[in-house]
Amino acid sequence: MSKSMAIEPASERIRVNTICPADGATGLIEAFMGMPDTPESRKNFIATIPMRRPLTPCERARAAAFLPSQDAEFITRIEFLVEEFALSRMLARPASRMRAR
């Protein structure tokens, strides 16, 4: 969507980007896991993340602060994935089949 929306305002130096955050340590983790948030289910969930920890709200905020900064002034039309591969791994495996490694 950001690629289509960014074309027209680009000539006026208006940038359009999309932040795509992955799973994280928020109140929605139970809904994302598809099961009750118990110590065991959280442990199994975290075991599916290569960095062995969920994304924090602060890390999401840093991504959101980066895109409008001068360091990103020539970045437009991107889908900024803030994930660490966890989301793609979770989508490939139903939550009911999660196992700790």
C-alpha positions as CSV (number, residue, x, y, z in Angstrom):
1,M,0.0,0.0,0.0
2,S,2.8,2.5,0.9
3,K,4.3,2.0,-2.6
4,S,1.1,3.1,-4.3
5,M,0.4,5.9,-1.9
6,A,4.0,7.3,-2.1
7,I,4.1,8.1,-5.8
8,E,2.0,11.3,-6.0
9,P,3.3,13.2,-3.0
10,A,7.0,12.3,-3.7
11,S,7.5,15.3,-5.9
12,E,6.7,17.5,-2.9
13,R,9.2,15.6,-0.7
14,I,6.4,13.8,1.2
15,R,7.5,10.3,2.1
16,V,5.2,7.4,2.7
17,N,6.4,4.3,4.5
18,T,4.8,1.4,6.4
19,I,6.1,-0.1,9.6
20,C,5.4,-3.8,9.9
21,P,6.1,-4.8,13.5
22,A,6.2,-8.5,14.5
23,D,4.9,-10.1,17.6
24,G,5.9,-8.4,20.8
25,A,5.6,-8.2,24.6
26,T,2.3,-6.4,24.7
27,G,-1.2,-7.1,26.1
28,L,-2.0,-8.7,22.7
29,I,0.5,-11.6,23.0
30,E,-2.3,-14.0,24.1
31,A,-4.3,-13.3,21.0
32,F,-1.3,-13.6,18.8
33,M,-0.3,-16.9,20.3
34,G,-3.8,-18.2,20.0
35,M,-3.8,-19.7,23.5
36,P,-3.8,-18.5,27.1
37,D,-0.6,-16.7,28.2
38,T,0.8,-19.1,30.6
39,P,4.5,-19.4,31.5
40,E,4.7,-22.6,29.5
41,S,3.0,-21.2,26.4
42,R,5.1,-18.0,26.6
43,K,8.3,-20.1,26.9
44,N,7.2,-22.2,23.8
45,F,6.4,-19.0,21.9
46,I,9.7,-17.3,22.7
47,A,11.5,-20.5,21.7
48,T,10.3,-19.8,18.1
49,I,12.0,-16.5,18.0
50,P,15.7,-16.7,16.9
51,M,16.7,-13.9,19.3
52,R,14.8,-15.7,22.1
53,R,12.9,-12.6,23.1
54,P,9.9,-10.7,21.7
55,L,10.0,-7.3,20.2
56,T,9.6,-4.5,22.9
57,P,7.3,-1.5,22.5
58,C,10.5,0.7,22.7
59,E,12.0,-1.1,19.7
60,R,8.8,-0.4,17.7
61,A,9.0,3.2,18.7
62,R,12.6,3.5,17.6
63,A,11.6,2.2,14.1
64,A,8.8,4.8,14.1
65,A,11.2,7.6,15.1
66,F,13.8,6.6,12.5
67,L,11.6,6.9,9.4
68,P,10.8,10.6,9.7
69,S,14.4,11.4,10.8
70,Q,17.0,13.1,8.6
71,D,18.9,9.8,8.6
72,A,16.0,8.3,6.5
73,E,15.3,11.4,4.4
74,F,15.6,9.5,1.1
75,I,13.7,6.5,2.2
76,T,10.2,6.2,0.8
77,R,7.8,3.5,-0.5
78,I,9.2,0.8,1.9
79,E,7.6,-1.7,4.2
80,F,9.9,-1.5,7.2
81,L,9.9,-5.0,8.7
82,V,10.6,-4.8,12.4
83,E,10.6,-8.5,13.2
84,E,13.6,-10.8,13.4
85,F,11.9,-13.6,11.4
86,A,9.5,-14.6,14.2
87,L,6.3,-13.6,12.4
88,S,7.1,-15.7,9.3
89,R,8.0,-18.7,11.5
90,M,4.8,-18.4,13.5
91,L,2.6,-18.1,10.4
92,A,4.2,-21.2,9.0
93,R,3.4,-23.2,12.1
94,P,-0.1,-23.3,13.8
95,A,0.1,-22.1,17.4
96,S,-1.3,-25.4,18.5
97,R,1.8,-27.1,17.2
98,M,4.4,-24.8,18.8
99,R,7.1,-26.7,20.6
100,A,10.1,-25.5,22.6
101,R,13.5,-26.4,21.1
